[in-house]
Amino acid sequence: MILEANNLVKRYGDLVALDHLSLEVKKGEIFGLLGPNGSGKTTAINCILSLIKYDKGDIHVFGRPMAPDAYDLKKDIGVVMQDVAVFNELTVYENVDYFCGLYVPDKQTRKQLVEEAIDFVGLSDYRKFYPKKLSGGLLRRLNIACGIAHKPKLIILDEPTVAVDPQSRNRILEGIVALNRQGATIVYTSHYMEEVEKICSRIMIIDKGRSIAEGTKDDLKKMISLGEKITVEVFGISEEQLEKLENLPHISTVTCEGNLVEIRSHKSKNNLEKVLEFIKSENISFGRIYSELPTLNDVFLEITGKELRD
């Protein structure tokens, strides 16, 4: 096991940020850590890295106890936090060289690692640029290069794609998968459910400092009552027919916008078949019809609720 956190408790006065949280990250996986704002994700990461003290529990990294002065463990950990942390007075190359130098004192070895990291994140053409000249997406990629240049075995990425364009987001995700294929174990937090669904091998959802669901994306989807979403292109359907459709067994909601009818169902066999039978029995003209299984976003909203969070 690369990372084990057992029974973590962290309080800020009367606020319980972590409430007996336990998690395990296996070697070679991309572990997704999800939760609403204020759920305890960043607090958990800060505890794991021994950046803050916690009230109860224990943490082991690479099979050994983690502590603030466990520098022999920390040299094999790469961290990319949500807020970009680079020096504006240094160029792209100098920034990556500085952070790599915290772990790799040999200049020749470090030079090769810095070049590899800059090339890896696609910043070769920007090595002499200062951060203020970089776009948001390039800054994020520089932040990642600074965190992974020393070839860590465990990489913790906290919201690495916040506020970047789709092209940069795609480049970052491809880079994370490539790092994993090269042997790094990844802990990944994000608010973008499609990212987590795309790259994570196992996922934990936490809320109010507690683990409330854990497993593969397929495991999580089996935990909820929501079935598939069926979308039908219709050419004329009455309010009465929409009401009849909504009253079919295992149908939860029916909405109609223009020519598209969206049908949400509960878990059951043959929902699509029953909808088709109804449409044909009512002589409703239709075109395209397709069915989508629940997404990780559906799982997240059902488990954590839809109310707004601060």
PyMOL commands that set and color helices and strands:
alter all, ss='L'
color gray80, all
select helices_A, chain A and resi 41-48+71-74+92-101+107-120+124-126+131-133+136-148+166-181+193-199+217-221+239-246+271-281+296-304
alter helices_A, ss='H'
color red, helices_A
select strands_A, chain A and resi 3-12+15-25+30-34+56-61+64-65+77-80+154-158+185-189+202-207+210-215+226-234+251-257+260-266+286-292
alter strands_A, ss='S'
color yellow, strands_A
deselect
rebuild
show_as cartoon
